[in-house]
Amino acid sequence: MKIEFGELDKMKITDLVYDQFVNSGFNQSEYARTLGFKAEDMSNLFRKNWLNRPGLIGMNKWVRFARVVGFSKHADAQWVTAETEVYTYINNQLGACQRESLTAILVDEAGIGKTWACKAYQRQNKAVFYIDGSVNGTKSSFIRALGRAVGVGDHGKIDEVLNDAIYALESMDRPLLILDEAGDLDNGTLLVLKRMYNALDTVCGFYMVGADGLKHRLERGIRNKRMGYVEFFSRYGKEFKKVLPVLANDRYQVLKEMAAAIAIANGIEADATASTVNSLSKAQGFGDMRGVKRKIMGIKANRNSTTTTQS
């Protein structure tokens, strides 16, 4: 079954792309490059030329536009961000790193909303660039992703793309680079990040995010005196930030409060919220906000199904 977008879907996608473009701080051509499009594609999209000439934007381009802005055809998939303890902590950290051109490394449990908070901050602030290390872990892939993100493109020799990207960041007002899933970045990429720090110190903020694997890897590299690890860790703050409490019971309490906040923000009534919170059993490792989201989506789907049946 092929993907199809109706006219209403395309209007929503267009509006979402335009909102992100306005917030990006780029001109239209630069923004097009960050998404892998041509300037004429953005012009056809924003001017809505596709209404009269549908062939101007093929379905493959609509799919990419929809993906980069997080559009979903399913109404029940719309998700409201709750200002949980994790969200607030990360938002404040990112704000400080951007304002003061600081560096930091956040290491905490998987599934607590780190990625969600980082992407939300990027959507809401200018000159913020998000790179997912799980899909851009090699030196070459990372540099080309960086080039696309900052608007210089990804064509040409790797070193030229990197130099262009560094120059672009240096020319911006308080840029911030968010490096998610940083534990998946290879050694060559860590050396690139050290080089970037040297070139952009006091100009650009860097925020690395990962789970325990990132912490263990950096500690092991320092202990084994692997090339560049000591210098890298020194430049990126010499410490690992953490949101959740260390003690298990305290951590469980924070996760329960987060689950309740997420449920309420997404329209779940008090009794159903209690059920959602109770699903965070200690046997499940004190919970995973992805599991909480699935449970909330299930409650909403059942509620919508019941409403449809009654009508």
Secondary structure, 3 states (H helix, E strand, C coil): CCCCCCHHHHHHHHHHHHHHHHHHCCCHHHHHHHHCCCHHHHHHHHCCHHHCCHHHCCHHHHHHHHHHHCCCCCHHHCCCCCCCHHHHHHHHHHHHHHHHCCEEEEECCCCCCHHHHHHHHHHHCCCEEEEECCCCCCHHHHHHHHHHHHCCCCCCCHHHHHHHHHHHHHCCCCCEEEEECHHHCCHHHHHHHHHHHHHHCCCCEEEEEECHHHHHHHHHHHHCCCCCHHHHHHHCCCCCECCCCCCHHHHHHHHHHHHHHHHHHCCCCHHHHHHHHHCCCHHHCCCCHHHHHHHHHHHHHHHHHHHHHHC
